[in-house]
Amino acid sequence: MRTDLYQGHDYYLLDELLTEEHKLIRETAREWVKKEVSPIIEEAAEKCVFPRHLLPGLGEIGAFGPYIPAEYGGPGLDQISYGIIMQELERCDSGLRSTASVQSSLVMYPIWRYGTEEQKQKYLPKLATGEMMGCFGLTEPDHGSNPGGMTTNFKEDGDDVILNGAKMWISNAPFADIAVVWAKNEAGRIQGIVVERGMEGFSTPTMHGKWSLRASDTGELIFDNVRVPKANILPGRDGLGAPLSCLDSARYGIAWGAIGAALDCYDTALRYSKERTQFDRPIGQFQLQQKKLAEMITEITKAQVLTFRLGQLRDEGKATSAQISMAKRNNVDMALTVARDARQMLGGMGITGEYPIMRHMMNLESVVTYEGTHDIHLLITGLDVTGLNAFV
Ligand SMILES: Cc1cc2nc3c(=O)[nH]c(=O)nc-3n(C[C@H](O)[C@H](O)[C@H](O)COP(=O)(O)OP(=O)(O)OC[C@H]3O[C@@H](n4cnc5c(N)ncnc54)[C@H](O)[C@@H]3O)c2cc1C
């Protein structure tokens, strides 16, 4: 088993802008990842299983709802801290970060922002510890980039609603205790509704055959006349803006997380370039290999600066959805490029599970697609700068 030697890379001394609390949070997350996850992650990805025994540990390091206030069981941290934790998780594996992102931004966030006091008290403290796990159902078989076209719907029936439809590509679905599901009411307005495992007519079949995010469980959500109490509807907001605001929070976490994957690939390639000799010298001495490393750290550093500033804007409540789109798109694309170059630097060894690069590269193919594809985020930036909508 390979020892995880990662120490971080901070070319522009951004650490000087972090508080002591930020650094402590990072250290705690990094040490936990090295001890608990790094030794098992290759095998988990190879076997295509999510290591569920990690859930309480994720709760303990504050990875579930980092910014949820203490009154609801969360650590009450700022947005930079949230980003730092996501980065440390994805430095190890995008699937690990996905599990935490979904729980934090797509399950806890909508309950916290749009739920009743009873819903918050009932769900948030257990979600914060990992005792209860959730998933987020927006995407449907026929509606991915265009979620507003969804057909999942519910009709009122006394104190309940009857939910019908199907969701697809849902992270954490196979083991989630609850699902925050987005469905249309009788007026055609999208609303969030909490569906609990065990409700009759609700099933969560696992999706198989993924070559990406293999250490993260993905499934479907099937609703066949599921009777859900009206008390489970999130009343605080309706319309597509409600799920999109959750995606803003998750995409922000991805922007930080993708840098983590890139850093791990860079770190691995840099170390290898000093150890591997060909033609009687370390391959790091060859100009072509140095070009790759120099470009990697340049792009990583640009992404770090962009994302740190985005974190400040989030903390000040000023970050726009379009700014988040730009960071998500840029950083995931950057991480993919870094992963591809790093893989080449390891030659044949780069394709093996001996090193993490190929796993990161395959994972990032999901990250570049979910939470808005690379092209959809480009169109969001295009709309923002021109005022002209390419989606209609
Ligand atoms: C591993 C994984 C986990 C996921 N987890 C979740 C989850 O937890 N919850 C959830 O709700 N969803 C989840 N998703 C779904 C994900 O968000 C969707 O896959 C994504 O939004 C894209 O939708 P689609 O796959 O249907 O592709 P499509 O929307 O069919 O897009 C196909 C292609 O067409 C392009 N395209 C679409 N519209 C336009 C346009 N107007 N202009 C130009 N190009 C366009 C896209 O960019 C893409 O390249 C997950 C996906 C994956 C792969």
The ligand as an SDF file (V2000), in Angstrom:
LIG
                    3D

 53 58  0  0  0  0  0  0  0  0999 V2000
  -21.9620   10.3320  -11.0620 C   0  0  0  0  0  0  0  0  0  0  0  0
  -23.0950   11.2990  -11.1530 C   0  0  0  0  0  0  0  0  0  0  0  0
  -23.7520   11.7040  -10.0050 C   0  0  0  0  0  0  0  0  0  0  0  0
  -24.8520   12.5800  -10.0810 C   0  0  0  0  0  0  0  0  0  0  0  0
  -25.5230   12.9440   -8.9370 N   0  0  0  0  0  0  0  0  0  0  0  0
  -26.6840   13.6470   -9.0280 C   0  0  0  0  0  0  0  0  0  0  0  0
  -27.4920   13.8910   -7.8690 C   0  0  0  0  0  0  0  0  0  0  0  0
  -27.1120   13.5460   -6.7380 O   0  0  0  0  0  0  0  0  0  0  0  0
  -28.6850   14.5200   -8.0220 N   0  0  0  0  0  0  0  0  0  0  0  0
  -29.1400   14.9300   -9.2470 C   0  0  0  0  0  0  0  0  0  0  0  0
  -30.2520   15.4730   -9.3070 O   0  0  0  0  0  0  0  0  0  0  0  0
  -28.3940   14.7150  -10.3710 N   0  0  0  0  0  0  0  0  0  0  0  0
  -27.1870   14.0820  -10.2940 C   0  0  0  0  0  0  0  0  0  0  0  0
  -26.4280   13.8480  -11.4220 N   0  0  0  0  0  0  0  0  0  0  0  0
  -26.9640   14.2330  -12.7130 C   0  0  0  0  0  0  0  0  0  0  0  0
  -26.2050   15.3640  -13.3970 C   0  0  0  0  0  0  0  0  0  0  0  0
  -26.4400   16.5790  -12.7510 O   0  0  0  0  0  0  0  0  0  0  0  0
  -26.5900   15.3520  -14.8910 C   0  0  0  0  0  0  0  0  0  0  0  0
  -25.9580   14.2330  -15.4600 O   0  0  0  0  0  0  0  0  0  0  0  0
  -26.1850   16.6250  -15.5940 C   0  0  0  0  0  0  0  0  0  0  0  0
  -26.9740   17.7090  -15.1720 O   0  0  0  0  0  0  0  0  0  0  0  0
  -26.3180   16.4930  -17.1280 C   0  0  0  0  0  0  0  0  0  0  0  0
  -27.5520   15.9610  -17.4720 O   0  0  0  0  0  0  0  0  0  0  0  0
  -27.6200   14.7280  -18.5070 P   0  0  0  0  0  0  0  0  0  0  0  0
  -26.6690   13.6950  -18.0530 O   0  0  0  0  0  0  0  0  0  0  0  0
  -29.0450   14.3660  -18.6600 O   0  0  0  0  0  0  0  0  0  0  0  0
  -27.0450   15.3130  -19.8740 O   0  0  0  0  0  0  0  0  0  0  0  0
  -27.8630   16.1450  -20.9380 P   0  0  0  0  0  0  0  0  0  0  0  0
  -28.6120   17.2730  -20.2990 O   0  0  0  0  0  0  0  0  0  0  0  0
  -28.6360   15.2040  -21.8150 O   0  0  0  0  0  0  0  0  0  0  0  0
  -26.6880   16.7790  -21.7990 O   0  0  0  0  0  0  0  0  0  0  0  0
  -25.9870   16.0510  -22.8230 C   0  0  0  0  0  0  0  0  0  0  0  0
  -25.0330   17.0180  -23.5190 C   0  0  0  0  0  0  0  0  0  0  0  0
  -25.7760   18.0750  -24.1320 O   0  0  0  0  0  0  0  0  0  0  0  0
  -25.2750   19.3350  -23.7360 C   0  0  0  0  0  0  0  0  0  0  0  0
  -26.3470   20.3050  -23.6800 N   0  0  0  0  0  0  0  0  0  0  0  0
  -27.5620   20.1890  -23.0570 C   0  0  0  0  0  0  0  0  0  0  0  0
  -28.2690   21.3000  -23.2290 N   0  0  0  0  0  0  0  0  0  0  0  0
  -27.5090   22.1600  -23.9580 C   0  0  0  0  0  0  0  0  0  0  0  0
  -27.6760   23.4880  -24.4570 C   0  0  0  0  0  0  0  0  0  0  0  0
  -28.7810   24.2090  -24.2010 N   0  0  0  0  0  0  0  0  0  0  0  0
  -26.6820   24.0380  -25.1980 N   0  0  0  0  0  0  0  0  0  0  0  0
  -25.5370   23.3520  -25.4400 C   0  0  0  0  0  0  0  0  0  0  0  0
  -25.3170   22.0830  -24.9950 N   0  0  0  0  0  0  0  0  0  0  0  0
  -26.2970   21.5210  -24.2660 C   0  0  0  0  0  0  0  0  0  0  0  0
  -24.6670   19.0770  -22.3380 C   0  0  0  0  0  0  0  0  0  0  0  0
  -23.6860   20.0650  -22.0310 O   0  0  0  0  0  0  0  0  0  0  0  0
  -24.0710   17.6900  -22.5280 C   0  0  0  0  0  0  0  0  0  0  0  0
  -22.8080   17.7950  -23.0870 O   0  0  0  0  0  0  0  0  0  0  0  0
  -25.2910   13.0460  -11.3580 C   0  0  0  0  0  0  0  0  0  0  0  0
  -24.5870   12.6450  -12.5050 C   0  0  0  0  0  0  0  0  0  0  0  0
  -23.5150   11.7910  -12.4180 C   0  0  0  0  0  0  0  0  0  0  0  0
  -22.8040   11.3860  -13.6760 C   0  0  0  0  0  0  0  0  0  0  0  0
  1  2  1  0
  2  3  1  0
  2 52  2  0
  3  4  2  0
  4  5  1  0
  4 50  1  0
  5  6  2  0
  6  7  1  0
  6 13  1  0
  7  8  2  0
  7  9  1  0
  9 10  1  0
 10 11  2  0
 10 12  1  0
 12 13  2  0
 13 14  1  0
 14 15  1  0
 14 50  1  0
 15 16  1  0
 16 17  1  0
 16 18  1  0
 18 19  1  0
 18 20  1  0
 20 21  1  0
 20 22  1  0
 22 23  1  0
 23 24  1  0
 24 25  2  0
 24 26  1  0
 24 27  1  0
 27 28  1  0
 28 29  2  0
 28 30  1  0
 28 31  1  0
 31 32  1  0
 32 33  1  0
 33 34  1  0
 33 48  1  0
 34 35  1  0
 35 36  1  0
 35 46  1  0
 36 37  1  0
 36 45  1  0
 37 38  2  0
 38 39  1  0
 39 40  1  0
 39 45  2  0
 40 41  1  0
 40 42  2  0
 42 43  1  0
 43 44  2  0
 44 45  1  0
 46 47  1  0
 46 48  1  0
 48 49  1  0
 50 51  2  0
 51 52  1  0
 52 53  1  0
M  END
$$$$
